[in-house]
Amino acid sequence: MEDKDILEELKERIKEGPVIFTPDNDFLDRLNPTNDDLELSKDSIIDAAASHDQIINKLNDDENLDQSI
């Protein structure tokens, strides 16, 4: 079933009345990250911060170059 079909089905069920969500084990596992998941997230945040710093430094360098001309 495609996402579009699933959304249509969900819309129909919502029109019929209250929807009861029953999470499966996979869903619960995604709510409770493992240490490996946390380390990956931490590494991703560190990489994003480093990239941000590089971009800011490049912009500052470009601005300083423009001012010196």
C-alpha positions in Angstrom: 0.0 0.0 0.0 1.4 3.4 -0.9 1.5 6.4 1.4 -1.3 8.1 -0.6 -3.5 5.1 -0.2 -2.7 4.9 3.5 -3.5 8.6 4.1 -6.9 8.1 2.2 -7.7 5.1 4.4 -6.8 7.1 7.5 -9.0 10.0 6.5 -11.9 7.6 6.0 -11.4 6.0 9.4 -11.2 9.4 11.1 -14.5 10.3 9.6 -16.0 7.1 11.1 -15.1 8.1 14.6 -12.3 7.9 17.2 -9.1 6.3 16.0 -7.3 4.1 18.5 -3.5 3.9 17.9 -1.9 0.6 19.1 1.9 0.8 18.8 3.8 -2.3 17.7 7.2 -3.4 19.1 9.0 -1.6 16.2 7.4 1.7 17.1 8.2 1.2 20.7 11.8 0.4 19.8 12.1 3.7 17.9 10.9 5.5 21.0 13.7 4.0 23.1 17.0 4.6 21.4 20.0 2.4 22.1 23.4 3.7 23.1 24.5 3.3 19.5 21.6 5.5 18.3 22.5 8.1 20.8 26.2 8.1 19.8 25.2 8.5 16.1 23.0 11.4 17.0 25.7 13.0 19.1 28.2 12.5 16.2 25.7 14.1 13.8 25.2 17.1 16.0 28.9 17.6 16.4 29.4 17.3 12.6 26.6 19.8 12.0 28.1 22.3 14.5 31.5 22.0 12.8 29.9 22.6 9.4 28.1 25.6 10.8 31.3 27.0 12.2 33.1 26.6 8.9 30.3 28.4 7.0 30.3 31.3 9.5 34.1 31.5 9.3 33.9 31.6 5.5 31.3 34.3 5.6 33.3 36.3 8.0 36.4 35.9 5.9 34.5 37.0 2.8 33.2 40.0 4.6 36.6 41.0 5.9 38.0 40.6 2.4 35.3 42.9 1.0 36.0 45.5 3.7 39.7 45.6 2.9 39.2 46.2 -0.8 
